[in-house]
Amino acid sequence: MYLILLSYSVLFRMENNKNDILMAKFNAVFRLGNIDVDPKTDQLKCADKQIEIQSMAMKVLCYFCEHSDRLITRDNLRDDVWKNTATSNHTINNHIYSLRRNLGKLDPDVKYIHTVTGGGTSGYRLSETLVHYDDTQLPNDESAELVTVTTPTVANDKKISKKTQRFGRLMFAAIVAVVCFTVLGYSQFIQTTDYKDVQQLTDLPGREQSASVAADGNFFVYANKKTKQQAWELFASSMDNPSKSVKVFNSEGNRDNFPSIAPSGQKIAFHRLKDGEEGIYVATFDRSTLKASQERRVIALEPNNLSTSISWLDETHFYYSIHEVSWAPKKIYLFDISSGLSEQVSSPALNSHGDFANTVSPDKQWMAILRADSYWDIELILYDITINRFIETGVKLSHLRLNVSFSDDSKSVYFIDSNGYLSRFDLASSVTTRISQQQYVGYWPLKIPGRNQFLLQQDWGLSSLTTEIVSVKNPVVGGDGTRQVVVNNGLAIRAIEGVNDGGFIFASVKPNRQLELWRYKEGKAYKLDEFIEKADYRYPLSLHWQQGSEQALLTVDGSCRSININTGKDSPLCPKGERLYAGTYSADLQSIYFATFDNNQSKAVKMAHTGYPIEPLPLLKNANMVRDGGKGILYYRIEPGNDIYQFDLTTQKSKKLIGRSYIANGYTTNDFVVVNDGIYFMDKPLEQSNAIYYYDFSSNKIRYLFDTPNLYPNIVLSDEQQLIYLLQSAHNDTHLLLLQ
């Protein structure tokens, strides 16, 4: 009976996923009216005009096309496209408006999407004919055969169903057989694939990360940073004696990281970040001594490329991922050492973070890619190297886990899933299986060739595992600038906000990326236990105190919650589906300012402190954070950019107040703090250190205060401004691990 119920469950899930299956056939280029639609690249083309649209807008368009024979309601879009019944009409309307506008840019004489009202139901309907290109033709080939697509009616569906009843019974029997095999063999399967023995592999002082294992599994190369002040350096170890580490280069201070070993083991490629010499380098590697020499830069990189993923195809070619410019998504390129030329391979959506990890399979047929969208939701993509084809696996990861690797036979991909377990994706069956019951053991899983073992990275990210809060005696009020660590809770602190009694609250991120809220009061830090931790709370996040009260605002995951600063008890405040960021209270505490987006352009809105209504602030164009300085003056930051502007509510005029070069996070609420006499702010001017500055209202002059080791955009002032609280990296020892 259990097997039968399980089989029915499989069939039920197949039925529930029918929209996903139907939508899958809209992966190839098709034509709608006069416009060519390419869902893979989110591009629309008509004659010689081409534009790129939002990925969600493309999903909406494909959904319209799939159901071109019927009226589409907002509820249909909510259920089948957003898959979130809480999605607001405002959000849906914005996407429809954006879609209509882009279609109109390409073909202004045709109205592609009609609004239908009356008869008790309202919605949308396509007005143009939908056609698919023949698989053997290219869209720009004038001889291409166009195949008109018609959606089967309900009657046809019933007729087809009768014809296939016998096939359905056979399929059901096959499913039962597979389930029987799976259940009967499950226990034995788990016993042979449960990786549970964890041991430390290396023991250099400092942080160890970004390892690469030789194709024969005999040695590995990795990066080490001994102290916060020292540069990253490359080390190598034999797999048979991993605790004995050899420094790969004799030189110092090169800031080398992210190594990759060539198939022969006689060359390595790596990323060098030394000032003025940034780029990808290739060096000769001696397997017997584990030393490298004759390094040369083969690809010059801009300093904004802080990390790259490198994977060798053969002895003269490797793939790598970089940003072309700082705001663009990471793309993958294939580099030819012989010619010195690079060829672009991937084209992720412009509004995404792009392809930040890539690994070539041992048989050189596949490349596994981790692709991040604009919300840092991750998808595992397979690239068939032999036919230049990208394949979506359906594997979704909600948290950044940095890298993947292949099995020795190239038939499986290994990764850390969103819950922190080592998992395997089978290429043939498209089935994902957890292969370890150990949770959050480590990250960046590398299968060691020829061995039933994995090499893992204990540190969970490219940034420090932990950050700490320091206090600095404020030079503006006579302090000498000395600093002292006041909080190190062993986690990554990502937002702080001053509250009453000279203390502050702060948000910490655990290794599983879930948030904790903490309070610092009277020299002690403690966790606020009544805060409900949720897996979907993630960046960007910010905190802002409602002065004089016991409440603070937590803006996270595009929404906001009211937080009790003493207990952490939280309750929803913002409407769902609005995508709100960087919330700050107005001076009179009756309103909350937010940044939001309209067609990917940042703008400011204002919400009543009760959560409704929300109204736009059209005069604060492109603002992505607003602070109320009181006395009828608002201060805000725009996107793109880092400069600070002033807006006079009486005259309704804006002016640029402070020019800045760089901040690390565009959605923070306290990279600058307004006080009665001036503004404290952080900046990193060109070729200068990260620093804190003070702008004096009376003199209109900027005063340098002190350098900071990091540019985490959080400034908090104590009562009477005696102390400035900041975040800085905490350097903790983290090592490479062996899982078997």
Buried (B, 14 or more C-beta within 10 A) or exposed (E): EEBEEBBEEBEEEEEEEEBEEBBBEBBEBBBBBBBBBBBBBBBBBBEEEEEBBBBBBBBBBBBBBBBBEEBBBBEBBBBBBBEEEEBBEEBBEBBBBBBBEBBBEBBEEBEBBEEEEEEEEEBBBBEBEBBBBEEEBEBEEEEBEEEEBEBEEEEEEEEEEEEEEEEEEEEBEEBBEBBEEEEEEEEEEEEEBBBEEBEEBBEBEBBBBBBBBBBBBBBBBBBBBBEBEBBBBBBBBBBEEBEEBBBBBEEEEBBBBBBBBBBBBEBBBBBBBEEEEBBBBBBBBEBEEBBBEEBEEBBEBEEBBBBBBBBBBEEEBBBBBBBBEEEBBBBBBBBBBEEEEBEEBBBBBBBBBBBBBBBBBBEBBBBBBBBBBBBBBBBBBBBEBEEEEBBEBEBEBBBBBBBBBBBBEBBBBBBBBBBBBBBBBEBEEEEBBBBBEBBEBBBBBBBBBEBEBBBBBBBBBBEBBBBBBBBBBBBBEEBEEEBEEBBBBEBBBBBBBBBBEBBBBBBBBBBBBBBBBBBBBEEEBEBBEEBEEEEEBBBBBBBBBBEEBBBBBBBBBBBBBBBBBBBBBBEEBBBEBBBBBBBBBBBEBEBBBBBBBEBEEBBBBBBEBEBEEBEEBEEBBBBBBBBBBEEEBBBBBBBEBBEBBBBEEEEEEBEEBBEBEBBBBBBBBBBBBBEEEBBBBBBBBEEEEBBBBBBEBEEEEBEEBBEBBBBBBBBBBBEEBBBBBBBBBBBBBBBBBBBE
